[in-house]
Amino acid sequence: MDRAATKRAAATQQTCITTGFGQSHSGARQRVLISTQYEEKIDIIQQRLDGIEHLLSELLENSNKPVTDPPSCSTTLAHTFAPAFEEAAVPPGTPTRSTLAAQTLDVGAMVENTVKQTPSVRADPDVDAALSALHRMVQMHHQKPVASEIRFPDRETLPEASILGLPLVPLNVALPLLRGAKERPSPAFAATFNFMTLERFTEYCRAVYFATEPFTLSSFAIVNGGLYYMLTERACFDKSQHVREEYTEYRNLCAGNLRTAINSLGLLVSTCDESIEALLVGASYAIEVSRPSLAWRMSSTAAQICQELGYYSLYPKPSERDGHKINHELLGALYILDKGLALRLGRASALPDQDIVGTSSDTFVDMADLWQAIKHIWVQHAQVQGRIYDQLYSRQALLATPAERVRSAVNLAEATQRSMRQLMSLAERPENAVHGSASGDFANATGRRTLILAEVVCHLSTLTLIYRSIRESPRSSNVDTRPSSEYIKTARAAFHYHEELMVLFKGRLETQAYYIHWTLLFTPFTPLLIVFCHVFESLDPDDLHMLQNFTSSLEPVRHMSESIDQLHSVATTLYNVASSYLRARTKANEGPEAQMLDDSFTGYLNQLGLLPAPDEHYLSDARLISEPSQTMGAENWFSANLNLFGLLEGDFAVD
């Protein structure tokens, strides 16, 4: 008789003492005869336990084996040019995303083996395929080398002299672009190059195209970056198919030049405004192609230059001349990038607020100038993003009491809501009340609404992340956590506005792509993970339909960039997993098979960090995930969120 059969025989001779809520211990009950259905369930549980025991024994054996040191990188004296963004050596024991990836793979493999031993789960081909796709996607991402995240592997690192000899967009194409931008400002250029006037960019173009002396690598990067955005816009809107194809070809040329320049920017860049501008251009492009680690390297270098130059004020004094305001524009643009990337990557900001002047709420800004008002709201939102990490998810924040963290979260939520009210007031402003640098592009109601709604989606995503931290606070914190119930409503609102924007942008693929890059990909689109998890917690078909609509909205534009295609792959996989689970769970009702499905399915996702692990308090419930679990904690939730969107930082495909 095997061990499982022996345990079943012994179980039939035992008495059963109930210890559930409201039960007494006054008497013993005779255990009823175990049915065949429960015998099968016990067999399955025993098989899974045996499998886990086997895996644990293998892990113990492997832990005794010597670990070989990874090969070290060395540089030779023959190298005369050192790229800034190559892979840096990491001291032993330093926690990195790569070590986290390795741990995720080990745990994922263990859970996958356990799930394979659960016939009721693997028998459903849809569930099997969905789980396999999810694990495969995570595995393919985490097997990529770290160096690919901080450079463009499709471009060589060249000496500066060789780069400056690369072909440029023909002058007869570049000049009409500059003239057209002067007559009708380019929204994409204005938004991305918000730190630079068109006149200053034109001067860079003149220095490169009519060079009387060697121009710098920074100038080369700035010119190709600016022309890239102008060509991207014209390639979308020109009526002639031939012209659109020609512009697309030249846009790709600019993108290739910019990628090569980014790879070759040296660590010892000049301490000047031009270097900051080039790094901002490179960081902005890296964000659009979903290379946040590379963008962070460049923005951090730019922050160091700003500090060396003594730039510390976000807004100019009224007495300052226009020529002296460039440092404020540069610092403001860098501040916005720095805070967003810091939250995206889960690390401290390179521009601490205590070193910056102009972050207080009483800073005067001419809110009648729409463009200045929008940039001011960007700065306010960036400040909140920095505080989210510092006060809710940093190591120091996690050492604070739950009550302190909840109070911080409530204050951050209120600050975000104030910014949203400012945004909505701008949207309701009559056209004749709009003036300033953006009046030509956004004075009309439709243009203004699209600009503002995109920022509303970004704010709602941030608010969702704040509310989620309140939800993860222990119930014993004795703090009013009612705002935590708003997290799913806020996430759904973000999806609603996203759908409205995609309808407003219908047929304008470049505009849709720009919106996705800077609203959904710049910082993690938290509502995607929130709604996905809520499908498992509530079995709500409306949330599943919302995931489906989101995935469908990305389909027409997925070919526009690698990063959008990757976001579509992630969203598709999450939808397939949720759909398969909901379908199988509905079919299983509330019997033992449903319990086994919950155990296996949620266990797999728990180990991947996509769902909270169930609390022991709920282990006797029919639904292990019917209540919000507090065991995951804010740190694990934040890591899971970062890991999910880390899937976008690399090349992969889901079959």
TILOLUM-625863 format. One record per residue (C-alpha): x, y, z. Coordinates in steps of 0.1 Angstrom, whole numbers. Layout:
N
{X=X Y=Y Z=Z}
...
//
This chain:
655
{X=0 Y=0 Z=0}
{X=15 Y=34 Z=-10}
{X=18 Y=64 Z=13}
{X=-13 Y=81 Z=-1}
{X=-35 Y=50 Z=4}
{X=-22 Y=45 Z=39}
{X=-31 Y=81 Z=48}
{X=-66 Y=77 Z=35}
{X=-71 Y=45 Z=55}
{X=-59 Y=62 Z=86}
{X=-81 Y=93 Z=79}
{X=-113 Y=72 Z=79}
{X=-107 Y=61 Z=115}
{X=-101 Y=95 Z=129}
{X=-126 Y=119 Z=145}
{X=-132 Y=153 Z=131}
{X=-129 Y=184 Z=154}
{X=-143 Y=215 Z=137}
{X=-124 Y=247 Z=145}
{X=-141 Y=272 Z=121}
{X=-155 Y=305 Z=132}
{X=-183 Y=302 Z=156}
{X=-177 Y=265 Z=163}
{X=-172 Y=249 Z=196}
{X=-149 Y=220 Z=207}
{X=-175 Y=204 Z=229}
{X=-178 Y=172 Z=210}
{X=-163 Y=149 Z=184}
{X=-179 Y=140 Z=152}
{X=-175 Y=108 Z=132}
{X=-158 Y=114 Z=99}
{X=-181 Y=104 Z=70}
{X=-168 Y=80 Z=44}
{X=-146 Y=97 Z=18}
{X=-161 Y=96 Z=-17}
{X=-142 Y=87 Z=-48}
{X=-141 Y=124 Z=-58}
{X=-123 Y=133 Z=-26}
{X=-99 Y=103 Z=-29}
{X=-89 Y=117 Z=-63}
{X=-83 Y=151 Z=-49}
{X=-62 Y=137 Z=-20}
{X=-41 Y=118 Z=-46}
{X=-35 Y=149 Z=-66}
{X=-25 Y=169 Z=-36}
{X=-2 Y=142 Z=-25}
{X=14 Y=141 Z=-60}
{X=19 Y=178 Z=-59}
{X=35 Y=176 Z=-25}
{X=58 Y=148 Z=-37}
{X=68 Y=170 Z=-66}
{X=76 Y=199 Z=-44}
{X=96 Y=177 Z=-21}
{X=116 Y=164 Z=-51}
{X=123 Y=200 Z=-63}
{X=133 Y=211 Z=-29}
{X=158 Y=183 Z=-26}
{X=172 Y=192 Z=-60}
{X=176 Y=228 Z=-48}
{X=194 Y=216 Z=-17}
{X=218 Y=195 Z=-38}
{X=224 Y=224 Z=-62}
{X=231 Y=248 Z=-34}
{X=261 Y=227 Z=-23}
{X=277 Y=229 Z=-58}
{X=304 Y=255 Z=-63}
{X=293 Y=286 Z=-82}
{X=315 Y=298 Z=-110}
{X=322 Y=335 Z=-113}
{X=308 Y=352 Z=-144}
{X=334 Y=363 Z=-170}
{X=345 Y=398 Z=-163}
{X=347 Y=426 Z=-188}
{X=380 Y=442 Z=-195}
{X=391 Y=471 Z=-215}
{X=424 Y=474 Z=-234}
{X=445 Y=504 Z=-241}
{X=437 Y=501 Z=-277}
{X=402 Y=514 Z=-270}
{X=403 Y=552 Z=-275}
{X=366 Y=558 Z=-271}
{X=345 Y=544 Z=-242}
{X=307 Y=544 Z=-247}
{X=287 Y=558 Z=-218}
{X=260 Y=533 Z=-219}
{X=277 Y=499 Z=-220}
{X=271 Y=474 Z=-193}
{X=288 Y=483 Z=-161}
{X=304 Y=459 Z=-136}
{X=282 Y=451 Z=-106}
{X=297 Y=443 Z=-72}
{X=289 Y=408 Z=-59}
{X=258 Y=406 Z=-38}
{X=243 Y=437 Z=-53}
{X=205 Y=431 Z=-60}
{X=199 Y=437 Z=-97}
{X=170 Y=431 Z=-120}
{X=190 Y=402 Z=-135}
{X=193 Y=384 Z=-102}
{X=156 Y=390 Z=-96}
{X=150 Y=375 Z=-131}
{X=170 Y=344 Z=-122}
{X=150 Y=339 Z=-90}
{X=117 Y=344 Z=-109}
{X=127 Y=317 Z=-135}
{X=136 Y=292 Z=-107}
{X=103 Y=297 Z=-89}
{X=84 Y=298 Z=-122}
{X=99 Y=265 Z=-132}
{X=89 Y=249 Z=-99}
{X=54 Y=261 Z=-101}
{X=50 Y=251 Z=-137}
{X=61 Y=215 Z=-128}
{X=35 Y=215 Z=-100}
{X=8 Y=228 Z=-123}
{X=16 Y=200 Z=-148}
{X=8 Y=175 Z=-121}
{X=-28 Y=188 Z=-118}
{X=-48 Y=170 Z=-145}
{X=-79 Y=192 Z=-141}
{X=-59 Y=222 Z=-151}
{X=-38 Y=208 Z=-178}
{X=-67 Y=190 Z=-194}
{X=-82 Y=223 Z=-205}
{X=-62 Y=233 Z=-236}
{X=-71 Y=270 Z=-233}
{X=-58 Y=272 Z=-197}
{X=-27 Y=252 Z=-206}
{X=-19 Y=274 Z=-236}
{X=-25 Y=306 Z=-216}
{X=-3 Y=296 Z=-187}
{X=24 Y=284 Z=-211}
{X=24 Y=316 Z=-230}
{X=27 Y=337 Z=-199}
{X=56 Y=317 Z=-186}
{X=73 Y=317 Z=-220}
{X=70 Y=354 Z=-223}
{X=86 Y=360 Z=-189}
{X=113 Y=335 Z=-197}
{X=121 Y=350 Z=-231}
{X=124 Y=384 Z=-216}
{X=146 Y=375 Z=-186}
{X=170 Y=355 Z=-207}
{X=181 Y=387 Z=-225}
{X=215 Y=400 Z=-215}
{X=216 Y=432 Z=-194}
{X=237 Y=450 Z=-220}
{X=209 Y=450 Z=-245}
{X=188 Y=472 Z=-221}
{X=213 Y=501 Z=-220}
{X=223 Y=503 Z=-256}
{X=209 Y=496 Z=-291}
{X=223 Y=462 Z=-301}
{X=214 Y=468 Z=-338}
{X=239 Y=497 Z=-340}
{X=276 Y=497 Z=-337}
{X=297 Y=520 Z=-314}
{X=317 Y=542 Z=-337}
{X=344 Y=568 Z=-332}
{X=330 Y=604 Z=-333}
{X=348 Y=611 Z=-366}
{X=331 Y=582 Z=-383}
{X=297 Y=591 Z=-370}
{X=299 Y=627 Z=-382}
{X=304 Y=613 Z=-417}
{X=271 Y=594 Z=-418}
{X=246 Y=605 Z=-444}
{X=220 Y=631 Z=-434}
{X=185 Y=639 Z=-446}
{X=189 Y=658 Z=-479}
{X=189 Y=696 Z=-475}
{X=160 Y=700 Z=-500}
{X=139 Y=679 Z=-476}
{X=151 Y=694 Z=-443}
{X=146 Y=730 Z=-453}
{X=109 Y=727 Z=-461}
{X=104 Y=709 Z=-428}
{X=119 Y=738 Z=-409}
{X=99 Y=763 Z=-428}
{X=67 Y=744 Z=-423}
{X=73 Y=740 Z=-386}
{X=77 Y=778 Z=-383}
{X=44 Y=784 Z=-401}
{X=25 Y=756 Z=-384}
{X=42 Y=743 Z=-353}
{X=46 Y=705 Z=-351}
{X=28 Y=692 Z=-320}
{X=51 Y=662 Z=-317}
{X=82 Y=683 Z=-319}
{X=67 Y=709 Z=-295}
{X=59 Y=682 Z=-269}
{X=91 Y=663 Z=-271}
{X=114 Y=693 Z=-276}
{X=96 Y=714 Z=-250}
{X=130 Y=725 Z=-237}
{X=141 Y=740 Z=-270}
{X=127 Y=767 Z=-292}
{X=124 Y=761 Z=-330}
{X=149 Y=790 Z=-335}
{X=175 Y=772 Z=-314}
{X=169 Y=739 Z=-332}
{X=173 Y=758 Z=-366}
{X=207 Y=770 Z=-354}
{X=218 Y=735 Z=-347}
{X=206 Y=724 Z=-382}
{X=226 Y=753 Z=-397}
{X=257 Y=743 Z=-378}
{X=255 Y=707 Z=-391}
{X=244 Y=713 Z=-427}
{X=266 Y=744 Z=-433}
{X=295 Y=734 Z=-411}
{X=325 Y=757 Z=-414}
{X=342 Y=737 Z=-386}
{X=337 Y=702 Z=-373}
{X=304 Y=699 Z=-354}
{X=299 Y=679 Z=-323}
{X=283 Y=645 Z=-317}
{X=257 Y=662 Z=-295}
{X=247 Y=685 Z=-323}
{X=245 Y=655 Z=-347}
{X=221 Y=638 Z=-322}
{X=200 Y=669 Z=-317}
{X=195 Y=675 Z=-354}
{X=186 Y=639 Z=-362}
{X=163 Y=637 Z=-333}
{X=144 Y=668 Z=-342}
{X=141 Y=659 Z=-379}
{X=130 Y=624 Z=-368}
{X=99 Y=638 Z=-350}
{X=91 Y=663 Z=-378}
{X=94 Y=635 Z=-405}
{X=73 Y=611 Z=-384}
{X=44 Y=636 Z=-383}
{X=46 Y=645 Z=-420}
{X=48 Y=608 Z=-430}
{X=14 Y=604 Z=-413}
{X=-5 Y=634 Z=-426}
{X=8 Y=642 Z=-461}
{X=-19 Y=634 Z=-487}
{X=5 Y=620 Z=-513}
{X=14 Y=583 Z=-508}
{X=47 Y=588 Z=-526}
{X=56 Y=617 Z=-502}
{X=46 Y=596 Z=-472}
{X=69 Y=568 Z=-483}
{X=98 Y=591 Z=-489}
{X=93 Y=608 Z=-455}
{X=92 Y=574 Z=-438}
{X=125 Y=564 Z=-455}
{X=142 Y=596 Z=-442}
{X=126 Y=592 Z=-408}
{X=142 Y=557 Z=-405}
{X=176 Y=573 Z=-416}
{X=173 Y=598 Z=-388}
{X=164 Y=571 Z=-363}
{X=194 Y=550 Z=-373}
{X=217 Y=580 Z=-369}
{X=202 Y=589 Z=-335}
{X=206 Y=553 Z=-323}
{X=242 Y=552 Z=-334}
{X=249 Y=586 Z=-317}
{X=233 Y=574 Z=-285}
{X=254 Y=543 Z=-284}
{X=286 Y=564 Z=-289}
{X=280 Y=592 Z=-265}
{X=310 Y=592 Z=-242}
{X=309 Y=593 Z=-204}
{X=330 Y=625 Z=-204}
{X=305 Y=647 Z=-224}
{X=311 Y=684 Z=-222}
{X=296 Y=703 Z=-193}
{X=273 Y=725 Z=-213}
{X=237 Y=731 Z=-223}
{X=243 Y=713 Z=-257}
{X=252 Y=681 Z=-239}
{X=221 Y=683 Z=-217}
{X=199 Y=688 Z=-248}
{X=215 Y=659 Z=-266}
{X=210 Y=636 Z=-236}
{X=173 Y=648 Z=-233}
{X=167 Y=640 Z=-270}
{X=183 Y=606 Z=-266}
{X=164 Y=598 Z=-234}
{X=131 Y=608 Z=-251}
{X=138 Y=585 Z=-280}
{X=148 Y=557 Z=-257}
{X=115 Y=560 Z=-239}
{X=95 Y=558 Z=-271}
{X=113 Y=526 Z=-281}
{X=108 Y=512 Z=-246}
{X=144 Y=513 Z=-233}
{X=138 Y=530 Z=-199}
{X=171 Y=517 Z=-185}
{X=190 Y=535 Z=-213}
{X=168 Y=566 Z=-209}
{X=177 Y=566 Z=-172}
{X=214 Y=564 Z=-179}
{X=212 Y=595 Z=-201}
{X=189 Y=615 Z=-179}
{X=211 Y=608 Z=-149}
{X=241 Y=620 Z=-168}
{X=222 Y=651 Z=-177}
{X=212 Y=656 Z=-141}
{X=249 Y=656 Z=-131}
{X=257 Y=682 Z=-157}
{X=228 Y=704 Z=-144}
{X=242 Y=702 Z=-109}
{X=277 Y=710 Z=-121}
{X=263 Y=741 Z=-139}
{X=244 Y=752 Z=-109}
{X=209 Y=748 Z=-124}
{X=184 Y=744 Z=-95}
{X=154 Y=766 Z=-104}
{X=125 Y=752 Z=-125}
{X=110 Y=786 Z=-132}
{X=127 Y=819 Z=-143}
{X=124 Y=851 Z=-123}
{X=103 Y=878 Z=-140}
{X=134 Y=900 Z=-143}
{X=154 Y=874 Z=-163}
{X=159 Y=880 Z=-200}
{X=147 Y=854 Z=-225}
{X=182 Y=844 Z=-233}
{X=189 Y=833 Z=-197}
{X=158 Y=812 Z=-194}
{X=171 Y=781 Z=-212}
{X=185 Y=766 Z=-180}
{X=150 Y=766 Z=-165}
{X=135 Y=749 Z=-196}
{X=163 Y=723 Z=-195}
{X=159 Y=716 Z=-158}
{X=121 Y=714 Z=-161}
{X=122 Y=689 Z=-189}
{X=148 Y=668 Z=-171}
{X=128 Y=669 Z=-139}
{X=98 Y=655 Z=-156}
{X=118 Y=627 Z=-173}
{X=138 Y=619 Z=-141}
{X=108 Y=615 Z=-118}
{X=88 Y=594 Z=-143}
{X=117 Y=571 Z=-151}
{X=126 Y=567 Z=-114}
{X=91 Y=555 Z=-107}
{X=91 Y=533 Z=-138}
{X=123 Y=516 Z=-127}
{X=117 Y=516 Z=-89}
{X=147 Y=537 Z=-79}
{X=155 Y=571 Z=-62}
{X=154 Y=602 Z=-83}
{X=186 Y=618 Z=-95}
{X=172 Y=652 Z=-88}
{X=161 Y=653 Z=-51}
{X=133 Y=679 Z=-45}
{X=153 Y=694 Z=-17}
{X=179 Y=706 Z=-42}
{X=153 Y=721 Z=-66}
{X=136 Y=754 Z=-63}
{X=101 Y=758 Z=-78}
{X=84 Y=726 Z=-67}
{X=61 Y=743 Z=-41}
{X=24 Y=747 Z=-48}
{X=26 Y=785 Z=-45}
{X=49 Y=788 Z=-75}
{X=33 Y=814 Z=-99}
{X=26 Y=803 Z=-134}
{X=5 Y=821 Z=-160}
{X=-22 Y=794 Z=-163}
{X=-39 Y=815 Z=-191}
{X=-11 Y=803 Z=-214}
{X=-23 Y=768 Z=-222}
{X=12 Y=754 Z=-230}
{X=28 Y=769 Z=-199}
{X=-2 Y=756 Z=-178}
{X=3 Y=721 Z=-192}
{X=40 Y=721 Z=-185}
{X=33 Y=733 Z=-150}
{X=9 Y=704 Z=-144}
{X=36 Y=680 Z=-158}
{X=60 Y=693 Z=-132}
{X=34 Y=689 Z=-104}
{X=27 Y=653 Z=-116}
{X=64 Y=645 Z=-118}
{X=68 Y=657 Z=-82}
{X=40 Y=634 Z=-71}
{X=56 Y=605 Z=-90}
{X=89 Y=611 Z=-71}
{X=71 Y=613 Z=-38}
{X=52 Y=580 Z=-45}
{X=85 Y=561 Z=-46}
{X=101 Y=580 Z=-17}
{X=71 Y=578 Z=6}
{X=54 Y=546 Z=-4}
{X=78 Y=521 Z=-20}
{X=114 Y=530 Z=-11}
{X=133 Y=510 Z=14}
{X=129 Y=538 Z=40}
{X=92 Y=541 Z=33}
{X=87 Y=504 Z=39}
{X=102 Y=507 Z=73}
{X=76 Y=533 Z=83}
{X=44 Y=523 Z=102}
{X=14 Y=513 Z=81}
{X=-4 Y=544 Z=95}
{X=23 Y=567 Z=83}
{X=23 Y=552 Z=48}
{X=-14 Y=554 Z=45}
{X=-14 Y=590 Z=55}
{X=13 Y=597 Z=29}
{X=-8 Y=579 Z=3}
{X=-39 Y=599 Z=11}
{X=-19 Y=632 Z=8}
{X=-5 Y=620 Z=-26}
{X=-39 Y=611 Z=-38}
{X=-52 Y=645 Z=-29}
{X=-23 Y=662 Z=-48}
{X=-30 Y=641 Z=-79}
{X=-67 Y=649 Z=-77}
{X=-59 Y=687 Z=-75}
{X=-39 Y=684 Z=-107}
{X=-67 Y=666 Z=-124}
{X=-91 Y=693 Z=-114}
{X=-68 Y=719 Z=-130}
{X=-67 Y=698 Z=-162}
{X=-104 Y=696 Z=-164}
{X=-107 Y=733 Z=-159}
{X=-83 Y=739 Z=-188}
{X=-105 Y=716 Z=-210}
{X=-136 Y=736 Z=-202}
{X=-120 Y=770 Z=-210}
{X=-135 Y=788 Z=-239}
{X=-114 Y=791 Z=-271}
{X=-111 Y=829 Z=-268}
{X=-95 Y=825 Z=-233}
{X=-66 Y=804 Z=-247}
{X=-34 Y=821 Z=-257}
{X=3 Y=816 Z=-256}
{X=28 Y=793 Z=-274}
{X=3 Y=764 Z=-279}
{X=-27 Y=784 Z=-291}
{X=-20 Y=775 Z=-328}
{X=-21 Y=737 Z=-320}
{X=-45 Y=733 Z=-291}
{X=-68 Y=763 Z=-291}
{X=-96 Y=744 Z=-307}
{X=-118 Y=723 Z=-284}
{X=-109 Y=689 Z=-299}
{X=-72 Y=695 Z=-299}
{X=-73 Y=707 Z=-264}
{X=-94 Y=678 Z=-252}
{X=-71 Y=652 Z=-267}
{X=-40 Y=668 Z=-251}
{X=-57 Y=671 Z=-217}
{X=-74 Y=637 Z=-217}
{X=-40 Y=620 Z=-224}
{X=-27 Y=637 Z=-193}
{X=-58 Y=626 Z=-173}
{X=-51 Y=590 Z=-183}
{X=-16 Y=594 Z=-169}
{X=-29 Y=609 Z=-137}
{X=-55 Y=581 Z=-132}
{X=-27 Y=555 Z=-137}
{X=-7 Y=573 Z=-110}
{X=-37 Y=575 Z=-87}
{X=-44 Y=538 Z=-92}
{X=-8 Y=530 Z=-80}
{X=-14 Y=552 Z=-49}
{X=-47 Y=536 Z=-40}
{X=-32 Y=502 Z=-45}
{X=-6 Y=509 Z=-18}
{X=-35 Y=518 Z=6}
{X=-52 Y=485 Z=-2}
{X=-20 Y=466 Z=6}
{X=-18 Y=482 Z=41}
{X=-26 Y=457 Z=69}
{X=-61 Y=460 Z=84}
{X=-45 Y=465 Z=118}
{X=-31 Y=499 Z=108}
{X=-61 Y=517 Z=125}
{X=-63 Y=541 Z=96}
{X=-92 Y=549 Z=74}
{X=-85 Y=530 Z=42}
{X=-117 Y=537 Z=24}
{X=-98 Y=552 Z=-5}
{X=-84 Y=518 Z=-12}
{X=-119 Y=508 Z=-25}
{X=-115 Y=534 Z=-52}
{X=-85 Y=517 Z=-69}
{X=-106 Y=495 Z=-93}
{X=-130 Y=524 Z=-101}
{X=-100 Y=546 Z=-109}
{X=-84 Y=519 Z=-131}
{X=-117 Y=515 Z=-150}
{X=-119 Y=552 Z=-155}
{X=-84 Y=552 Z=-170}
{X=-95 Y=525 Z=-195}
{X=-126 Y=545 Z=-203}
{X=-106 Y=577 Z=-212}
{X=-81 Y=556 Z=-231}
{X=-109 Y=542 Z=-253}
{X=-123 Y=578 Z=-258}
{X=-88 Y=590 Z=-269}
{X=-83 Y=561 Z=-293}
{X=-116 Y=570 Z=-309}
{X=-106 Y=607 Z=-312}
{X=-73 Y=596 Z=-327}
{X=-90 Y=571 Z=-351}
{X=-72 Y=571 Z=-385}
{X=-42 Y=590 Z=-371}
{X=-18 Y=562 Z=-364}
{X=12 Y=584 Z=-356}
{X=-8 Y=604 Z=-331}
{X=-21 Y=572 Z=-315}
{X=15 Y=559 Z=-313}
{X=28 Y=591 Z=-297}
{X=0 Y=590 Z=-271}
{X=8 Y=553 Z=-263}
{X=45 Y=560 Z=-260}
{X=42 Y=589 Z=-236}
{X=11 Y=580 Z=-216}
{X=10 Y=542 Z=-214}
{X=47 Y=533 Z=-217}
{X=66 Y=563 Z=-201}
{X=55 Y=551 Z=-166}
{X=38 Y=517 Z=-160}
{X=1 Y=517 Z=-170}
{X=-9 Y=503 Z=-136}
{X=-47 Y=499 Z=-145}
{X=-38 Y=471 Z=-169}
{X=-25 Y=449 Z=-140}
{X=-52 Y=461 Z=-116}
{X=-81 Y=451 Z=-139}
{X=-63 Y=418 Z=-148}
{X=-60 Y=409 Z=-111}
{X=-96 Y=420 Z=-104}
{X=-109 Y=394 Z=-129}
{X=-94 Y=367 Z=-107}
{X=-107 Y=383 Z=-75}
{X=-143 Y=390 Z=-86}
{X=-149 Y=369 Z=-118}
{X=-163 Y=401 Z=-133}
{X=-170 Y=396 Z=-171}
{X=-171 Y=434 Z=-176}
{X=-135 Y=437 Z=-165}
{X=-126 Y=409 Z=-189}
{X=-144 Y=428 Z=-217}
{X=-124 Y=459 Z=-207}
{X=-92 Y=440 Z=-211}
{X=-103 Y=427 Z=-245}
{X=-112 Y=463 Z=-257}
{X=-78 Y=475 Z=-246}
{X=-60 Y=448 Z=-265}
{X=-82 Y=455 Z=-296}
{X=-74 Y=492 Z=-294}
{X=-37 Y=485 Z=-298}
{X=-41 Y=462 Z=-327}
{X=-43 Y=488 Z=-355}
{X=-12 Y=506 Z=-343}
{X=9 Y=478 Z=-331}
{X=31 Y=479 Z=-362}
{X=40 Y=515 Z=-356}
{X=68 Y=506 Z=-331}
{X=84 Y=477 Z=-314}
{X=74 Y=489 Z=-280}
{X=37 Y=491 Z=-289}
{X=38 Y=456 Z=-304}
{X=53 Y=444 Z=-272}
{X=26 Y=461 Z=-251}
{X=0 Y=444 Z=-273}
{X=17 Y=411 Z=-267}
{X=16 Y=415 Z=-230}
{X=-20 Y=427 Z=-230}
{X=-30 Y=398 Z=-253}
{X=-14 Y=373 Z=-230}
{X=-30 Y=388 Z=-199}
{X=-64 Y=388 Z=-216}
{X=-60 Y=351 Z=-227}
{X=-50 Y=340 Z=-192}
{X=-79 Y=359 Z=-176}
{X=-104 Y=347 Z=-202}
{X=-93 Y=310 Z=-199}
{X=-95 Y=312 Z=-161}
{X=-129 Y=328 Z=-161}
{X=-143 Y=303 Z=-186}
{X=-129 Y=273 Z=-167}
{X=-139 Y=287 Z=-134}
{X=-175 Y=294 Z=-145}
{X=-177 Y=258 Z=-159}
{X=-164 Y=243 Z=-126}
{X=-189 Y=262 Z=-104}
{X=-180 Y=259 Z=-67}
{X=-171 Y=222 Z=-64}
{X=-138 Y=205 Z=-56}
{X=-126 Y=211 Z=-92}
{X=-131 Y=248 Z=-88}
{X=-110 Y=247 Z=-56}
{X=-83 Y=228 Z=-74}
{X=-84 Y=253 Z=-103}
{X=-80 Y=282 Z=-79}
{X=-51 Y=265 Z=-61}
{X=-32 Y=257 Z=-93}
{X=-40 Y=287 Z=-114}
{X=-36 Y=314 Z=-87}
{X=-6 Y=296 Z=-73}
{X=12 Y=299 Z=-106}
{X=4 Y=336 Z=-109}
{X=13 Y=342 Z=-73}
{X=48 Y=329 Z=-78}
{X=52 Y=351 Z=-109}
{X=42 Y=381 Z=-87}
{X=10 Y=389 Z=-107}
{X=-14 Y=380 Z=-79}
{X=-12 Y=383 Z=-41}
{X=-6 Y=351 Z=-22}
{X=-37 Y=340 Z=-2}
{X=-37 Y=347 Z=35}
{X=-39 Y=317 Z=58}
{X=-71 Y=332 Z=71}
{X=-88 Y=323 Z=38}
{X=-74 Y=289 Z=34}
{X=-106 Y=272 Z=45}
{X=-128 Y=293 Z=21}
{X=-142 Y=280 Z=-10}
{X=-127 Y=309 Z=-29}
{X=-91 Y=315 Z=-20}
{X=-91 Y=349 Z=-36}
{X=-125 Y=362 Z=-27}
{X=-110 Y=388 Z=-4}
{X=-81 Y=412 Z=-8}
{X=-50 Y=396 Z=6}
{X=-27 Y=416 Z=28}
{X=2 Y=392 Z=27}
{X=17 Y=404 Z=-6}
{X=26 Y=438 Z=8}
{X=34 Y=470 Z=-9}
{X=69 Y=460 Z=-18}
{X=59 Y=428 Z=-35}
{X=31 Y=445 Z=-54}
{X=54 Y=473 Z=-66}
{X=80 Y=447 Z=-77}
{X=53 Y=427 Z=-96}
{X=42 Y=459 Z=-113}
{X=77 Y=467 Z=-124}
{X=84 Y=432 Z=-135}
{X=53 Y=431 Z=-157}
{X=63 Y=463 Z=-175}
{X=99 Y=451 Z=-176}
{X=86 Y=427 Z=-202}
{X=83 Y=457 Z=-226}
{X=121 Y=463 Z=-224}
{X=133 Y=439 Z=-249}
{X=125 Y=419 Z=-280}
{X=101 Y=390 Z=-277}
{X=71 Y=375 Z=-294}
{X=43 Y=354 Z=-281}
{X=34 Y=326 Z=-304}
//
